[in-house]
Amino acid sequence: MTQGVMSMALLALIGTGFAFSTCFWLLRYMPAGKLSLISYVTPVLATLLGVAVGDGKIGRSMR
């Protein structure tokens, strides 16, 4: 496999593992209804991070 595919697979495994472990840890301290609201926050944070770090642009046409 190429280095890019291996990097992507490793990132997916680590990211997924971190997300699941964080979710289950937070379930001990928060009700599930409040915790599910993170699905609305994640795209906004990802967009802002893309603008800040990845030189992304926000506009009417996001190509």
C-alpha positions in Angstrom: 0.0 0.0 0.0 1.1 3.5 -0.5 2.1 5.8 2.3 -1.0 8.0 1.8 -3.4 5.1 2.2 -1.6 3.8 5.3 -1.6 7.3 6.8 -5.3 7.7 6.1 -6.1 4.3 7.6 -4.1 5.0 10.7 -5.6 8.4 11.1 -9.1 6.9 10.8 -8.4 4.2 13.4 -6.9 6.6 15.9 -9.5 9.3 15.3 -12.4 6.8 15.6 -10.9 5.2 18.8 -10.5 8.6 20.4 -14.0 9.7 19.5 -15.6 6.6 20.8 -13.6 6.5 24.0 -14.4 10.2 24.6 -18.1 9.7 23.9 -18.4 6.8 26.4 -16.4 8.7 29.0 -18.6 11.8 28.6 -21.7 9.6 28.9 -20.8 9.1 32.6 -21.0 12.8 33.2 -23.7 14.1 30.8 -27.1 13.0 29.7 -27.2 11.3 26.3 -29.5 14.1 24.9 -27.0 16.8 25.6 -24.1 14.7 24.4 -25.9 14.1 21.0 -25.8 17.9 20.4 -22.1 17.6 19.6 -23.1 16.3 16.1 -24.3 19.9 15.4 -21.1 21.5 16.7 -18.6 19.2 14.9 -19.1 20.5 11.3 -18.9 24.1 12.5 -15.6 23.5 14.3 -14.2 21.5 11.4 -15.0 24.3 9.0 -13.4 26.9 11.3 -10.3 24.7 11.8 -10.1 24.2 8.0 -10.1 28.0 7.6 -7.6 28.6 10.4 -5.1 25.8 9.6 -5.8 24.6 6.1 -6.2 27.9 4.3 -9.8 27.2 3.6 -12.3 29.8 2.4 -15.8 30.5 3.6 -18.2 32.0 1.1 -21.3 31.4 -1.0 -19.5 28.9 -3.2 -17.3 26.5 -1.2 -15.4 24.9 -4.0 
